[in-house]
């Protein structure tokens, strides 16, 4: 377990440590940056 968790942490830190490169395309305008999923908004609608 420790080996898998450590490898994943190392990989994520390595990805975050790399700055964006100049040749990378920009994000599209008007497109969501993440997919829609299960949100707490419908569940919280009846409260309050």
N, CA, C, O and CB atoms as a CASP TS submission, in Angstrom:
PFRMAT TS
TARGET T0000
AUTHOR 0000-0000-0000
METHOD Language model
MODEL 1
PARENT N/A
ATOM      1  N   UNK     1       0.834  -1.186   0.000  1.00  0.00           N
ATOM      2  CA  UNK     1       0.000   0.000   0.000  1.00  0.00           C
ATOM      3  C   UNK     1       0.874   1.243   0.000  1.00  0.00           C
ATOM      4  O   UNK     1       0.633   2.174  -0.769  1.00  0.00           O
ATOM      5  CB  UNK     1      -0.946   0.002   1.208  1.00  0.00           C
ATOM      6  N   UNK     2       1.878   1.263   0.852  1.00  0.00           N
ATOM      7  CA  UNK     2       2.760   2.422   0.947  1.00  0.00           C
ATOM      8  C   UNK     2       3.470   2.676  -0.372  1.00  0.00           C
ATOM      9  O   UNK     2       3.634   3.827  -0.777  1.00  0.00           O
ATOM     10  CB  UNK     2       3.781   2.227   2.062  1.00  0.00           C
ATOM     11  N   UNK     3       3.888   1.625  -1.037  1.00  0.00           N
ATOM     12  CA  UNK     3       4.594   1.771  -2.310  1.00  0.00           C
ATOM     13  C   UNK     3       3.690   2.409  -3.372  1.00  0.00           C
ATOM     14  O   UNK     3       4.120   3.309  -4.093  1.00  0.00           O
ATOM     15  CB  UNK     3       5.101   0.400  -2.799  1.00  0.00           C
ATOM     16  N   UNK     4       2.455   1.951  -3.466  1.00  0.00           N
ATOM     17  CA  UNK     4       1.523   2.504  -4.460  1.00  0.00           C
ATOM     18  C   UNK     4       1.179   3.949  -4.120  1.00  0.00           C
ATOM     19  O   UNK     4       1.180   4.806  -5.004  1.00  0.00           O
ATOM     20  CB  UNK     4       0.234   1.653  -4.534  1.00  0.00           C
ATOM     21  N   UNK     5       0.886   4.232  -2.860  1.00  0.00           N
ATOM     22  CA  UNK     5       0.555   5.588  -2.436  1.00  0.00           C
ATOM     23  C   UNK     5       1.740   6.525  -2.648  1.00  0.00           C
ATOM     24  O   UNK     5       1.566   7.646  -3.125  1.00  0.00           O
ATOM     25  CB  UNK     5       0.125   5.601  -0.963  1.00  0.00           C
ATOM     26  N   UNK     6       2.925   6.079  -2.302  1.00  0.00           N
ATOM     27  CA  UNK     6       4.128   6.889  -2.492  1.00  0.00           C
ATOM     28  C   UNK     6       4.411   7.168  -3.955  1.00  0.00           C
ATOM     29  O   UNK     6       4.791   8.282  -4.312  1.00  0.00           O
ATOM     30  CB  UNK     6       5.319   6.205  -1.871  1.00  0.00           C
ATOM     31  N   UNK     7       4.228   6.164  -4.810  1.00  0.00           N
ATOM     32  CA  UNK     7       4.454   6.363  -6.242  1.00  0.00           C
ATOM     33  C   UNK     7       3.446   7.357  -6.815  1.00  0.00           C
ATOM     34  O   UNK     7       3.809   8.205  -7.630  1.00  0.00           O
ATOM     35  CB  UNK     7       4.365   5.022  -6.995  1.00  0.00           C
ATOM     36  N   UNK     8       2.195   7.261  -6.400  1.00  0.00           N
ATOM     37  CA  UNK     8       1.173   8.203  -6.867  1.00  0.00           C
ATOM     38  C   UNK     8       1.448   9.617  -6.407  1.00  0.00           C
ATOM     39  O   UNK     8       1.287  10.565  -7.175  1.00  0.00           O
ATOM     40  CB  UNK     8      -0.194   7.774  -6.388  1.00  0.00           C
ATOM     41  N   UNK     9       1.865   9.768  -5.152  1.00  0.00           N
ATOM     42  CA  UNK     9       2.204  11.089  -4.628  1.00  0.00           C
ATOM     43  C   UNK     9       3.394  11.671  -5.369  1.00  0.00           C
ATOM     44  O   UNK     9       3.385  12.848  -5.729  1.00  0.00           O
ATOM     45  CB  UNK     9       2.501  11.015  -3.129  1.00  0.00           C
ATOM     46  N   UNK    10       4.410  10.866  -5.598  1.00  0.00           N
ATOM     47  CA  UNK    10       5.587  11.324  -6.337  1.00  0.00           C
ATOM     48  C   UNK    10       5.200  11.771  -7.745  1.00  0.00           C
ATOM     49  O   UNK    10       5.669  12.804  -8.222  1.00  0.00           O
ATOM     50  CB  UNK    10       6.647  10.209  -6.404  1.00  0.00           C
ATOM     51  N   UNK    11       4.348  10.996  -8.407  1.00  0.00           N
ATOM     52  CA  UNK    11       3.917  11.326  -9.769  1.00  0.00           C
ATOM     53  C   UNK    11       3.148  12.649  -9.792  1.00  0.00           C
ATOM     54  O   UNK    11       3.395  13.490 -10.657  1.00  0.00           O
ATOM     55  CB  UNK    11       3.042  10.195 -10.344  1.00  0.00           C
ATOM     56  N   UNK    12       2.218  12.841  -8.849  1.00  0.00           N
ATOM     57  CA  UNK    12       1.447  14.080  -8.804  1.00  0.00           C
ATOM     58  C   UNK    12       2.333  15.287  -8.518  1.00  0.00           C
ATOM     59  O   UNK    12       2.170  16.336  -9.140  1.00  0.00           O
ATOM     60  CB  UNK    12       0.354  13.980  -7.752  1.00  0.00           C
ATOM     61  N   UNK    13       3.260  15.148  -7.590  1.00  0.00           N
ATOM     62  CA  UNK    13       4.159  16.262  -7.290  1.00  0.00           C
ATOM     63  C   UNK    13       5.043  16.592  -8.480  1.00  0.00           C
ATOM     64  O   UNK    13       5.342  17.759  -8.731  1.00  0.00           O
ATOM     65  CB  UNK    13       5.023  15.938  -6.075  1.00  0.00           C
ATOM     66  N   UNK    14       5.458  15.574  -9.208  1.00  0.00           N
ATOM     67  CA  UNK    14       6.271  15.803 -10.402  1.00  0.00           C
ATOM     68  C   UNK    14       5.465  16.532 -11.479  1.00  0.00           C
ATOM     69  O   UNK    14       5.997  17.409 -12.160  1.00  0.00           O
ATOM     70  CB  UNK    14       6.806  14.469 -10.950  1.00  0.00           C
ATOM     71  N   UNK    15       4.192  16.179 -11.637  1.00  0.00           N
ATOM     72  CA  UNK    15       3.337  16.866 -12.605  1.00  0.00           C
ATOM     73  C   UNK    15       3.090  18.319 -12.207  1.00  0.00           C
ATOM     74  O   UNK    15       3.105  19.208 -13.058  1.00  0.00           O
ATOM     75  CB  UNK    15       2.007  16.134 -12.745  1.00  0.00           C
ATOM     76  N   UNK    16       2.861  18.563 -10.913  1.00  0.00           N
ATOM     77  CA  UNK    16       2.592  19.925 -10.453  1.00  0.00           C
ATOM     78  C   UNK    16       3.833  20.799 -10.498  1.00  0.00           C
ATOM     79  O   UNK    16       3.720  22.019 -10.611  1.00  0.00           O
ATOM     80  CB  UNK    16       2.038  19.901  -9.046  1.00  0.00           C
ATOM     81  N   UNK    17       5.004  20.207 -10.411  1.00  0.00           N
ATOM     82  CA  UNK    17       6.237  20.981 -10.425  1.00  0.00           C
ATOM     83  C   UNK    17       6.655  21.446 -11.801  1.00  0.00           C
ATOM     84  O   UNK    17       7.532  22.301 -11.925  1.00  0.00           O
ATOM     85  CB  UNK    17       7.329  20.183  -9.834  1.00  0.00           C
ATOM     86  N   UNK    18       6.042  20.899 -12.839  1.00  0.00           N
ATOM     87  CA  UNK    18       6.403  21.258 -14.209  1.00  0.00           C
ATOM     88  C   UNK    18       5.544  22.438 -14.665  1.00  0.00           C
ATOM     89  O   UNK    18       4.318  22.337 -14.659  1.00  0.00           O
ATOM     90  CB  UNK    18       6.226  20.042 -15.168  1.00  0.00           C
ATOM     91  N   UNK    19       6.169  23.562 -15.063  1.00  0.00           N
ATOM     92  CA  UNK    19       5.375  24.714 -15.516  1.00  0.00           C
ATOM     93  C   UNK    19       4.771  24.460 -16.897  1.00  0.00           C
ATOM     94  O   UNK    19       5.239  23.583 -17.623  1.00  0.00           O
ATOM     95  CB  UNK    19       6.246  25.986 -15.550  1.00  0.00           C
ATOM     96  N   UNK    20       3.740  25.215 -17.262  1.00  0.00           N
ATOM     97  CA  UNK    20       3.158  25.067 -18.596  1.00  0.00           C
ATOM     98  C   UNK    20       4.176  25.438 -19.670  1.00  0.00           C
ATOM     99  O   UNK    20       5.011  26.320 -19.471  1.00  0.00           O
ATOM    100  CB  UNK    20       1.896  25.940 -18.735  1.00  0.00           C
ATOM    101  N   UNK    21       4.099  24.765 -20.788  1.00  0.00           N
ATOM    102  CA  UNK    21       5.019  25.046 -21.882  1.00  0.00           C
ATOM    103  C   UNK    21       4.387  26.050 -22.843  1.00  0.00           C
ATOM    104  O   UNK    21       3.166  26.068 -22.997  1.00  0.00           O
ATOM    105  CB  UNK    21       5.400  23.744 -22.627  1.00  0.00           C
ATOM    106  N   UNK    22       5.204  26.891 -23.494  1.00  0.00           N
ATOM    107  CA  UNK    22       4.663  27.916 -24.397  1.00  0.00           C
ATOM    108  C   UNK    22       3.848  27.355 -25.564  1.00  0.00           C
ATOM    109  O   UNK    22       2.948  28.040 -26.050  1.00  0.00           O
ATOM    110  CB  UNK    22       5.789  28.741 -24.943  1.00  0.00           C
ATOM    111  N   UNK    23       4.125  26.156 -26.025  1.00  0.00           N
ATOM    112  CA  UNK    23       3.422  25.598 -27.174  1.00  0.00           C
ATOM    113  C   UNK    23       2.092  24.948 -26.861  1.00  0.00           C
ATOM    114  O   UNK    23       1.406  24.488 -27.774  1.00  0.00           O
ATOM    115  CB  UNK    23       4.279  24.613 -27.831  1.00  0.00           C
ATOM    116  N   UNK    24       1.705  24.896 -25.584  1.00  0.00           N
ATOM    117  CA  UNK    24       0.449  24.246 -25.221  1.00  0.00           C
ATOM    118  C   UNK    24      -0.736  25.102 -25.667  1.00  0.00           C
ATOM    119  O   UNK    24      -0.684  26.327 -25.551  1.00  0.00           O
ATOM    120  CB  UNK    24       0.388  23.992 -23.698  1.00  0.00           C
ATOM    121  N   UNK    25      -1.809  24.479 -26.178  1.00  0.00           N
ATOM    122  CA  UNK    25      -2.974  25.260 -26.625  1.00  0.00           C
ATOM    123  C   UNK    25      -3.717  25.868 -25.439  1.00  0.00           C
ATOM    124  O   UNK    25      -3.708  25.324 -24.335  1.00  0.00           O
ATOM    125  CB  UNK    25      -3.933  24.376 -27.446  1.00  0.00           C
ATOM    126  N   UNK    26      -4.365  27.016 -25.693  1.00  0.00           N
ATOM    127  CA  UNK    26      -5.173  27.658 -24.662  1.00  0.00           C
ATOM    128  C   UNK    26      -6.465  26.879 -24.462  1.00  0.00           C
ATOM    129  O   UNK    26      -6.858  26.064 -25.297  1.00  0.00           O
ATOM    130  CB  UNK    26      -5.476  29.125 -25.034  1.00  0.00           C
ATOM    131  N   UNK    27      -7.113  27.149 -23.338  1.00  0.00           N
ATOM    132  CA  UNK    27      -8.403  26.519 -23.073  1.00  0.00           C
ATOM    133  C   UNK    27      -9.457  27.169 -23.958  1.00  0.00           C
ATOM    134  O   UNK    27      -9.380  28.363 -24.251  1.00  0.00           O
ATOM    135  CB  UNK    27      -8.791  26.638 -21.570  1.00  0.00           C
ATOM    136  N   UNK    28     -10.433  26.387 -24.380  1.00  0.00           N
ATOM    137  CA  UNK    28     -11.502  26.920 -25.214  1.00  0.00           C
ATOM    138  C   UNK    28     -12.406  27.815 -24.385  1.00  0.00           C
ATOM    139  O   UNK    28     -12.674  27.529 -23.218  1.00  0.00           O
ATOM    140  CB  UNK    28     -12.312  25.782 -25.860  1.00  0.00           C
ATOM    141  N   UNK    29     -12.874  28.896 -24.988  1.00  0.00           N
ATOM    142  CA  UNK    29     -13.771  29.827 -24.304  1.00  0.00           C
ATOM    143  C   UNK    29     -15.203  29.304 -24.371  1.00  0.00           C
ATOM    144  O   UNK    29     -15.612  28.760 -25.396  1.00  0.00           O
ATOM    145  CB  UNK    29     -13.680  31.244 -24.930  1.00  0.00           C
ATOM    146  N   UNK    30     -15.960  29.459 -23.304  1.00  0.00           N
ATOM    147  CA  UNK    30     -17.352  29.051 -23.272  1.00  0.00           C
ATOM    148  C   UNK    30     -17.580  27.565 -23.070  1.00  0.00           C
ATOM    149  O   UNK    30     -18.710  27.092 -23.191  1.00  0.00           O
ATOM    150  CB  UNK    30     -17.999  29.463 -24.514  1.00  0.00           C
ATOM    151  N   UNK    31     -16.530  26.824 -22.766  1.00  0.00           N
ATOM    152  CA  UNK    31     -16.642  25.386 -22.545  1.00  0.00           C
ATOM    153  C   UNK    31     -16.364  25.119 -21.069  1.00  0.00           C
ATOM    154  O   UNK    31     -15.414  25.679 -20.520  1.00  0.00           O
ATOM    155  CB  UNK    31     -15.654  24.581 -23.469  1.00  0.00           C
ATOM    156  N   UNK    32     -17.158  24.287 -20.416  1.00  0.00           N
ATOM    157  CA  UNK    32     -16.893  23.998 -19.001  1.00  0.00           C
ATOM    158  C   UNK    32     -15.498  23.411 -18.804  1.00  0.00           C
ATOM    159  O   UNK    32     -15.018  22.644 -19.638  1.00  0.00           O
ATOM    160  CB  UNK    32     -17.948  23.031 -18.448  1.00  0.00           C
ATOM    161  N   UNK    33     -14.849  23.775 -17.695  1.00  0.00           N
ATOM    162  CA  UNK    33     -13.511  23.268 -17.427  1.00  0.00           C
ATOM    163  C   UNK    33     -13.543  21.888 -16.792  1.00  0.00           C
ATOM    164  O   UNK    33     -12.504  21.234 -16.695  1.00  0.00           O
ATOM    165  CB  UNK    33     -12.763  24.226 -16.532  1.00  0.00           C
ATOM    166  N   UNK    34     -14.709  21.430 -16.358  1.00  0.00           N
ATOM    167  CA  UNK    34     -14.826  20.089 -15.798  1.00  0.00           C
ATOM    168  C   UNK    34     -16.181  19.517 -16.178  1.00  0.00           C
ATOM    169  O   UNK    34     -17.099  20.251 -16.543  1.00  0.00           O
ATOM    170  CB  UNK    34     -14.643  20.104 -14.254  1.00  0.00           C
ATOM    171  N   UNK    35     -16.290  18.237 -16.090  1.00  0.00           N
ATOM    172  CA  UNK    35     -17.537  17.576 -16.456  1.00  0.00           C
ATOM    173  C   UNK    35     -18.562  17.722 -15.340  1.00  0.00           C
ATOM    174  O   UNK    35     -18.213  17.818 -14.163  1.00  0.00           O
ATOM    175  CB  UNK    35     -17.293  16.091 -16.766  1.00  0.00           C
ATOM    176  N   UNK    36     -19.806  17.736 -15.723  1.00  0.00           N
ATOM    177  CA  UNK    36     -20.873  17.782 -14.736  1.00  0.00           C
ATOM    178  C   UNK    36     -20.955  16.433 -14.044  1.00  0.00           C
ATOM    179  O   UNK    36     -20.733  15.391 -14.659  1.00  0.00           O
ATOM    180  CB  UNK    36     -22.229  18.155 -15.390  1.00  0.00           C
ATOM    181  N   UNK    37     -21.269  16.463 -12.790  1.00  0.00           N
ATOM    182  CA  UNK    37     -21.372  15.226 -12.037  1.00  0.00           C
ATOM    183  C   UNK    37     -22.427  15.361 -10.965  1.00  0.00           C
ATOM    184  O   UNK    37     -23.309  16.215 -11.050  1.00  0.00           O
ATOM    185  CB  UNK    37     -20.028  14.847 -11.420  1.00  0.00           C
ATOM    186  N   UNK    38     -22.338  14.536  -9.982  1.00  0.00           N
ATOM    187  CA  UNK    38     -23.276  14.605  -8.870  1.00  0.00           C
ATOM    188  C   UNK    38     -22.846  15.759  -7.974  1.00  0.00           C
ATOM    189  O   UNK    38     -21.737  15.766  -7.439  1.00  0.00           O
ATOM    190  CB  UNK    38     -23.329  13.252  -8.074  1.00  0.00           C
ATOM    191  N   UNK    39     -23.727  16.724  -7.819  1.00  0.00           N
ATOM    192  CA  UNK    39     -23.431  17.878  -6.975  1.00  0.00           C
ATOM    193  C   UNK    39     -24.383  17.889  -5.788  1.00  0.00           C
ATOM    194  O   UNK    39     -25.466  17.307  -5.862  1.00  0.00           O
ATOM    195  CB  UNK    39     -23.540  19.202  -7.778  1.00  0.00           C
ATOM    196  N   UNK    40     -24.001  18.537  -4.705  1.00  0.00           N
ATOM    197  CA  UNK    40     -24.877  18.578  -3.540  1.00  0.00           C
ATOM    198  C   UNK    40     -26.030  19.564  -3.689  1.00  0.00           C
ATOM    199  O   UNK    40     -26.918  19.584  -2.837  1.00  0.00           O
ATOM    200  CB  UNK    40     -24.079  18.927  -2.322  1.00  0.00           C
ATOM    201  N   UNK    41     -26.048  20.384  -4.742  1.00  0.00           N
ATOM    202  CA  UNK    41     -27.078  21.406  -4.890  1.00  0.00           C
ATOM    203  C   UNK    41     -28.501  20.836  -4.867  1.00  0.00           C
ATOM    204  O   UNK    41     -29.336  21.366  -4.133  1.00  0.00           O
ATOM    205  CB  UNK    41     -26.858  22.158  -6.176  1.00  0.00           C
ATOM    206  N   UNK    42     -28.821  19.785  -5.631  1.00  0.00           N
ATOM    207  CA  UNK    42     -30.190  19.259  -5.560  1.00  0.00           C
ATOM    208  C   UNK    42     -30.550  18.730  -4.170  1.00  0.00           C
ATOM    209  O   UNK    42     -31.697  18.853  -3.741  1.00  0.00           O
ATOM    210  CB  UNK    42     -30.369  18.152  -6.584  1.00  0.00           C
ATOM    211  N   UNK    43     -29.610  18.160  -3.487  1.00  0.00           N
ATOM    212  CA  UNK    43     -29.883  17.620  -2.157  1.00  0.00           C
ATOM    213  C   UNK    43     -30.093  18.735  -1.141  1.00  0.00           C
ATOM    214  O   UNK    43     -30.841  18.562  -0.178  1.00  0.00           O
ATOM    215  CB  UNK    43     -28.740  16.710  -1.706  1.00  0.00           C
ATOM    216  N   UNK    44     -29.449  19.867  -1.342  1.00  0.00           N
ATOM    217  CA  UNK    44     -29.560  20.982  -0.408  1.00  0.00           C
ATOM    218  C   UNK    44     -30.712  21.913  -0.756  1.00  0.00           C
ATOM    219  O   UNK    44     -30.989  22.848  -0.006  1.00  0.00           O
ATOM    220  CB  UNK    44     -28.267  21.761  -0.377  1.00  0.00           C
ATOM    221  N   UNK    45     -31.388  21.681  -1.873  1.00  0.00           N
ATOM    222  CA  UNK    45     -32.465  22.559  -2.326  1.00  0.00           C
ATOM    223  C   UNK    45     -33.615  22.668  -1.338  1.00  0.00           C
ATOM    224  O   UNK    45     -34.214  23.738  -1.232  1.00  0.00           O
ATOM    225  CB  UNK    45     -32.989  22.076  -3.639  1.00  0.00           C
ATOM    226  N   UNK    46     -33.948  21.619  -0.616  1.00  0.00           N
ATOM    227  CA  UNK    46     -35.063  21.644   0.317  1.00  0.00           C
ATOM    228  C   UNK    46     -34.711  22.203   1.682  1.00  0.00           C
ATOM    229  O   UNK    46     -35.595  22.442   2.504  1.00  0.00           O
ATOM    230  CB  UNK    46     -35.603  20.278   0.479  1.00  0.00           C
ATOM    231  N   UNK    47     -33.451  22.410   1.925  1.00  0.00           N
ATOM    232  CA  UNK    47     -33.024  22.906   3.239  1.00  0.00           C
ATOM    233  C   UNK    47     -33.114  24.420   3.306  1.00  0.00           C
ATOM    234  O   UNK    47     -33.107  25.109   2.286  1.00  0.00           O
ATOM    235  CB  UNK    47     -31.594  22.454   3.546  1.00  0.00           C
ATOM    236  N   UNK    48     -33.198  24.921   4.531  1.00  0.00           N
ATOM    237  CA  UNK    48     -33.004  26.326   4.798  1.00  0.00           C
ATOM    238  C   UNK    48     -34.161  27.158   4.619  1.00  0.00           C
ATOM    239  O   UNK    48     -34.088  28.370   4.824  1.00  0.00           O
ATOM    240  CB  UNK    48     -31.992  26.834   4.005  1.00  0.00           C
TER
END
